[in-house]
Amino acid sequence: MASDPSSALAVREKVMAFLNAARTGNISQLKKFGLLLDEEKNGLEKTASDVKDANKRNALHFAAREGKVEMCRYLLEELKFDVEVRDEDGETPLIHAARQGHVETVKYLLQQGANHFAASKMGICALHHACGIGNVELMKLLVFKDSDMDLPSDAGTPLIWAAGHGKEAAVKFLLERNANPNCATDDGITPLLSAVAVGSLLCLELLIKAGATTNISAGGASALHIAADNGDIKIIKCLLKGGADPNIADEDGLKPIQVAALKNNQVVVKILLPLTSPIQDISDWTIDGLIEYTKKEEMRKKDDSKETELLSMLSLQKPEIVEVTPEAKARSLEAKLRGQDAFKRNDFASAVNAYTQAIDLDPNDAIFLSNRSLCWLKMGQPEQALTDAQACQALRPNWAKACYREGAALRVLQRFDEAANAFYEGVKLDPDNKEMVDSFREAVEAGREFHGTTEKLKPQP
């Protein structure tokens, strides 16, 4: 096979066409491009299974992800693909199908011997995803015995996934099959904390009824602290009814009532005031007195740290990593999911709002900035898109996608030379990225045309 760039590009285009055929379920196209890729004449069966994208996903991953049962059947029964093949993240075709809620595809893959216990590198299996999307029909296919209910993963058990996405039907299904309502991640996140973080009253009620502990804390904050910060009155009342202690202090020494006071939430302060033991330093133990004292104390702390903040501003070239609590991390990921869902619906304003919440909760995650940059671009606001892209690149300077986001924003702003430079930096980081290479070439050509046009518009001497 020729090794020159044009030949390599031609091969990549065939690979993309082959995998796209699998994604769309077009068997004839898959055969066509599979034969074109079989330059060494090893046969379609061997060649097809070796064709993968940059994330090591093969045709079966793509077919399963899009719910193309007949394509999966062809790949497994005719081309003898391995049903347990894993991509770079350790995910099997079954996991891809379950994440998207494709019941018939999951059913077929299980019939073909797919292991329902197979987990990704993060310990996440198909059942976790089924619970996260609340697909009870899918859950029934993936549950073989009650012990499956508490399968661990880096992001928690199936019950934590269901509660953390506010899927009450899934929570009810799992609890009825003896899922542990007090199971916790290594960071102390429980189903109850997850339900409170996303504001799911129905999930919270189910968990408390099943015996979930209401006074659990993670990252130094109790469930009642989280609810007070969110200002969710129904959640607060449910927690109090379930035995939540309003006098537990968080890692900053604040009680839930003080958290509500910082948000100037008089309604929540009013609910918690008669249930909270008076704080010695607060002489005026009233709604107004408490809020006034809390605000003044917060201002004092800000004044004390002003010098530190100024020093931090001087070192913006290398953003300081902010300590993020497990609870905040969980909530940021939930906000990210809401952003992704809104983006899929073309509701870019809601997506921006969700990603902004994610960034506020976890400012260390460059992906949130990258995603919001794209949303700004979709909304026709390239300046904001550029700001986010550059902040993203400051967090992850060696990430090709950050360069791409910057280049895309600069291209819309008609700053073609700068766009080409940004794309070129991305190409250096990821030389096999066809989209990046094409964008670089397009930016160069657009720059030439743009400068040529402006030259023509200049008045002649």
C-alpha positions in Angstrom: 0.0 0.0 0.0 1.4 3.4 -0.9 2.4 5.5 2.0 2.1 9.0 0.4 -0.4 11.4 2.0 -2.9 11.2 -0.9 -3.1 7.4 -0.7 -3.5 7.5 3.1 -6.3 10.0 2.7 -8.0 7.8 0.2 -7.8 4.8 2.5 -9.3 6.9 5.4 -12.2 7.9 3.2 -12.9 4.3 2.4 -12.8 3.4 6.1 -15.2 6.2 6.9 -17.5 5.1 4.1 -17.4 1.5 5.3 -18.2 2.4 8.9 -20.9 4.8 7.8 -22.5 2.0 5.8 -22.6 -0.1 9.1 -24.1 2.9 10.9 -26.8 3.4 8.4 -27.5 -0.4 7.9 -26.5 -0.4 4.2 -25.2 -3.9 3.7 -24.5 -3.5 0.0 -22.4 -0.4 0.6 -20.6 -2.1 3.4 -19.7 -5.0 1.1 -18.6 -2.6 -1.6 -16.2 -0.6 0.6 -15.1 -3.7 2.4 -13.9 -5.2 -0.9 -12.2 -2.0 -1.8 -10.3 -2.1 1.5 -9.3 -5.7 1.0 -6.1 -4.8 -1.0 -4.2 -7.8 0.3 -7.0 -10.2 -0.7 -7.4 -11.7 2.8 -11.1 -11.9 2.2 -14.0 -9.7 3.3 -14.5 -11.6 6.6 -11.0 -10.8 7.9 -10.7 -7.4 6.4 -14.1 -6.1 7.7 -13.4 -7.0 11.3 -10.0 -5.2 11.2 -11.5 -1.9 10.0 -11.8 0.5 12.9 -11.9 4.2 13.6 -9.5 6.3 15.7 -11.4 5.1 18.9 -11.0 1.4 17.8 -14.7 1.0 17.1 -15.5 -1.4 14.3 -18.6 -1.9 12.2 -20.4 -3.8 14.8 -20.1 -1.0 17.3 -21.6 1.4 14.9 -24.4 -0.9 13.8 -25.3 -1.6 17.4 -25.2 2.0 18.4 -27.7 2.9 15.7 -29.9 -0.1 16.4 -29.4 -1.7 13.0 -30.3 -5.3 13.8 -30.0 -6.7 10.3 -26.6 -5.2 9.9 -25.6 -6.7 13.3 -27.0 -10.0 12.0 -24.9 -9.8 8.8 -21.7 -8.9 10.7 -22.1 -11.6 13.3 -23.5 -14.5 11.3 -22.0 -13.9 7.8 -18.7 -12.1 8.6 -18.2 -13.8 11.9 -17.5 -10.7 14.0 -16.7 -11.1 17.6 -19.8 -10.1 19.6 -17.5 -9.1 22.5 -15.2 -6.8 20.6 -14.1 -3.8 22.6 -13.4 -0.2 21.6 -10.7 2.1 23.1 -12.9 2.7 26.1 -13.5 -1.0 26.7 -17.1 -0.8 25.5 -18.8 -3.7 23.7 -21.5 -3.5 21.0 -24.0 -4.4 23.7 -23.1 -1.3 25.8 -23.4 0.9 22.7 -26.9 -0.5 21.9 -28.0 -0.2 25.5 -26.9 3.4 25.9 -29.1 4.4 23.0 -32.1 2.3 24.2 -32.2 -0.1 21.3 -34.2 -3.0 22.8 -34.4 -5.2 19.8 -30.7 -4.8 19.1 -29.8 -5.7 22.8 -32.1 -8.7 22.6 -30.4 -10.0 19.5 -26.9 -9.4 20.8 -27.8 -11.3 24.0 -29.1 -14.2 21.8 -25.7 -14.2 20.1 -23.9 -14.6 23.4 -23.1 -11.1 24.4 -22.1 -10.9 28.0 -24.5 -8.6 29.9 -21.8 -8.3 32.6 -19.2 -6.9 30.2 -18.0 -3.6 31.5 -16.0 -0.7 30.1 -12.7 0.5 31.5 -14.8 2.6 33.9 -16.7 -0.5 35.1 -19.9 0.6 33.3 -22.0 -2.1 31.8 -25.2 -2.2 29.7 -27.4 -2.2 32.7 -26.0 1.1 34.0 -26.9 2.8 30.8 -30.4 1.2 30.7 -31.0 2.6 34.1 -29.6 6.0 33.2 -32.1 6.4 30.4 -34.9 4.8 32.4 -35.7 2.1 29.9 -37.4 -0.6 32.1 -38.0 -2.9 29.2 -34.3 -2.9 28.5 -33.5 -3.4 32.2 -35.6 -6.5 32.3 -33.6 -8.0 29.4 -30.3 -7.3 31.2 -31.2 -8.4 34.8 -30.7 -12.1 35.4 -30.7 -12.2 39.2 -31.1 -9.8 42.1 -27.3 -9.6 42.6 -27.1 -7.7 39.3 -28.9 -4.8 41.0 -25.7 -3.6 42.8 -23.1 -3.8 40.0 -20.4 -1.3 40.8 -18.9 1.2 38.4 -16.8 4.4 38.7 -20.0 6.3 38.5 -21.9 4.1 40.9 -24.4 1.3 40.9 -27.4 1.0 38.5 -29.6 2.6 41.3 -27.3 5.6 41.5 -27.5 6.0 37.7 -31.3 5.8 37.7 -31.7 8.2 40.6 -29.1 10.6 39.2 -31.1 10.9 36.0 -34.4 11.2 37.8 -35.8 8.0 36.3 -38.4 7.0 38.9 -39.7 4.0 37.0 -36.2 2.6 36.9 -35.6 3.4 40.6 -38.9 1.6 41.5 -37.9 -1.4 39.4 -34.5 -1.7 41.0 -35.8 -1.3 44.6 -38.5 -3.9 44.0 -35.6 -6.3 43.2 -33.8 -5.5 46.4 -31.3 -3.0 45.2 -29.4 -1.4 48.1 -30.8 2.1 48.7 -27.6 3.1 50.6 -25.0 1.8 48.1 -22.3 4.4 47.6 -19.4 5.2 45.3 -15.9 5.6 46.5 -16.6 9.3 46.9 -19.6 8.7 49.0 -22.3 9.4 46.4 -25.5 7.5 47.2 -28.8 7.2 45.2 -30.5 9.6 47.6 -27.8 12.3 47.1 -28.0 11.8 43.3 -31.8 12.2 43.4 -31.5 15.4 45.5 -28.9 16.8 43.2 -31.1 16.5 40.1 -34.2 17.5 42.1 -36.2 14.3 41.6 -38.9 14.3 44.3 -40.4 11.0 43.1 -37.1 9.2 43.2 -36.3 10.7 46.6 -39.7 9.5 48.0 -39.1 6.0 46.7 -35.6 5.8 48.2 -36.7 7.1 51.6 -39.5 4.6 51.7 -37.0 1.9 50.9 -34.8 2.9 53.8 -32.3 5.3 52.3 -30.3 7.3 54.9 -31.2 11.0 54.7 -28.3 12.3 56.7 -25.7 11.0 54.3 -22.9 13.4 53.2 -20.5 13.5 50.3 -17.8 16.1 49.6 -18.6 17.7 52.9 -22.2 18.5 52.1 -25.3 16.6 53.3 -28.4 16.1 51.2 -30.1 18.9 53.0 -27.2 21.3 52.1 -27.6 20.4 48.5 -31.4 20.9 48.6 -31.0 24.2 50.4 -28.5 25.4 47.8 -30.9 24.4 45.0 -33.8 26.1 46.8 -36.1 23.1 46.2 -38.8 23.4 48.8 -40.5 20.1 48.1 -37.2 18.2 48.3 -36.3 20.0 51.6 -39.7 19.1 53.2 -39.4 15.5 52.0 -35.9 15.2 53.5 -37.0 16.8 56.8 -40.0 14.4 57.0 -37.6 11.6 56.3 -35.4 12.5 59.3 -32.8 14.8 57.8 -30.9 16.8 60.5 -30.9 20.6 59.8 -28.1 21.1 62.3 -25.4 19.1 60.4 -22.6 21.5 59.2 -20.8 21.1 55.9 -17.0 21.2 55.4 -17.1 25.0 55.6 -18.9 24.9 59.0 -22.2 26.1 57.5 -25.6 24.6 58.3 -28.2 24.2 55.6 -30.0 27.4 56.7 -26.9 29.4 56.2 -26.5 27.9 52.7 -30.1 29.1 51.9 -29.3 32.5 53.5 -26.3 32.9 51.1 -28.8 32.5 48.2 -31.1 35.0 49.9 -33.8 32.4 49.8 -36.2 33.6 52.5 -38.7 30.8 52.0 -36.2 28.1 52.7 -34.7 30.1 55.6 -38.2 30.4 57.1 -38.8 26.6 56.8 -35.5 25.7 58.5 -35.4 28.5 61.1 -37.6 26.9 63.8 -35.8 23.5 63.2 -32.2 24.8 63.5 -30.4 25.4 66.7 -29.4 29.1 67.0 -25.8 29.9 66.0 -23.9 31.6 68.8 -22.3 34.3 66.6 -25.7 35.4 65.2 -27.4 37.7 67.7 -30.5 38.4 65.6 -32.0 34.9 65.1 -34.7 36.0 62.6 -35.0 35.5 58.8 -33.7 39.0 58.0 -31.1 38.9 60.7 -29.7 35.6 59.6 -29.5 36.6 55.9 -27.9 39.9 56.8 -25.3 38.3 59.0 -24.5 35.5 56.5 -24.0 38.0 53.7 -21.7 40.2 55.8 -19.7 37.2 56.8 -19.4 36.1 53.2 -18.2 39.6 52.2 -15.6 39.5 54.9 -14.3 36.2 53.6 -14.1 37.6 50.1 -12.2 40.7 51.3 -9.7 38.5 53.1 -9.1 36.5 50.0 -9.0 39.4 47.6 -5.2 39.5 47.4 -5.1 35.8 46.6 -7.6 36.3 43.8 -5.6 39.1 42.3 -2.5 36.9 42.2 -4.6 34.2 40.6 -5.7 36.6 37.9 -2.1 37.3 37.1 -1.4 33.6 36.4 -4.3 33.0 34.0 -1.9 31.7 31.4 -2.0 28.4 33.3 -5.4 28.0 34.9 -5.3 26.8 38.5 -7.0 23.5 39.0 -9.9 24.0 41.3 -10.8 21.4 43.9 -14.2 19.9 43.0 -16.2 17.9 45.5 -17.6 14.5 44.3 -21.1 15.9 44.7 -20.3 18.9 42.5 -18.7 16.5 40.0 -21.8 14.4 39.9 -24.0 17.4 39.4 -21.7 18.8 36.7 -22.0 15.5 34.7 -25.8 15.6 35.1 -25.8 19.2 33.7 -23.6 18.0 30.9 -26.2 15.3 30.0 -28.9 17.9 30.0 -26.8 20.0 27.7 -26.3 17.0 25.3 -30.0 16.3 25.2 -30.8 20.0 24.5 -28.2 20.0 21.7 -29.7 17.0 20.1 -33.1 18.8 20.1 -31.4 21.9 18.5 -32.3 23.8 21.7 -28.9 25.6 21.8 -29.9 28.2 24.4 -30.9 25.5 26.9 -27.7 23.6 26.1 -25.6 26.7 26.8 -27.4 27.1 30.1 -26.8 23.5 31.0 -23.1 23.6 30.1 -22.7 26.9 32.0 -24.1 25.1 35.1 -21.6 22.3 34.5 -18.7 24.7 34.2 -19.7 26.5 37.4 -19.7 23.1 39.2 -16.5 21.8 37.7 -14.4 24.5 36.0 -11.6 22.0 35.4 -13.4 20.1 32.7 -12.4 21.4 29.3 -15.1 19.3 27.6 -17.8 21.5 29.1 -16.1 24.6 27.5 -15.7 22.8 24.2 -19.3 21.9 24.1 -20.5 25.3 25.0 -18.2 26.9 22.4 -20.0 24.7 19.8 -23.4 25.8 21.1 -22.4 29.5 20.9 -21.4 28.9 17.3 -24.7 27.3 16.5 -26.4 30.4 18.0 -24.5 32.7 15.7 -22.3 34.1 18.5 -18.7 33.4 17.4 -17.1 35.8 19.8 -18.4 33.9 22.8 -17.5 30.7 21.0 -13.9 31.9 20.6 -13.7 32.9 24.3 -14.8 29.4 25.4 -12.5 27.7 22.8 -9.5 29.7 24.1 -10.3 28.9 27.7 -10.7 25.3 26.7 -7.3 25.3 25.1 -5.7 26.9 28.2 -7.0 24.0 30.3 -6.0 21.3 27.7 -3.3 22.8 25.5 -2.5 19.4 23.9 -6.1 18.6 22.9 -6.7 18.7 19.2 -10.5 19.4 19.6 -9.7 22.6 21.5 -7.7 23.8 18.5 -10.6 22.8 16.2 -13.1 24.8 18.3 -10.8 27.9 18.2 -10.3 27.5 14.4 -14.1 27.1 13.8 -14.9 30.3 15.7 -12.1 32.3 14.0 -13.3 31.1 10.6 -16.8 32.4 11.3 -15.3 35.7 12.3 -13.5 35.7 9.0 -10.1 35.8 10.7 -8.9 33.1 8.3 -5.2 33.4 8.9 -5.6 32.8 12.6 -8.1 30.1 11.9 -5.6 28.3 9.7 -3.0 28.6 12.4 -5.4 27.1 15.0 -6.3 24.2 12.7 -2.6 23.6 11.9 -1.9 23.3 15.6 -4.7 20.7 15.7 -3.2 18.8 12.8 0.1 18.6 14.5 -1.6 17.1 17.6 -3.8 14.7 15.5 -2.4 14.3 12.0 -4.9 11.5 11.1 -7.9 13.7 11.8 -9.4 14.2 8.4 -11.8 16.8 9.5 -9.0 18.9 11.0 -6.8 18.5 7.9 -9.7 19.5 5.6 -10.6 22.5 7.8 -7.0 23.7 7.7 -7.0 23.5 3.9 -10.3 25.3 3.7 -9.2 28.1 6.0 -6.1 28.6 3.9 -8.1 28.7 0.7 -10.7 31.0 2.3 -8.0 33.3 3.5 -6.5 33.5 0.0 -9.9 34.3 -1.5 -10.7 36.8 1.2 -7.4 38.7 0.8 -7.8 38.5 -3.0 -11.2 40.1 -2.7 -10.1 42.8 -0.4 -7.2 43.6 -2.7 -9.6 44.1 -5.6 -11.7 46.4 -3.4 -8.8 48.7 -2.6 -9.0 52.0 -4.6 -6.5 52.2 -7.4 -3.8 54.9 -7.3 
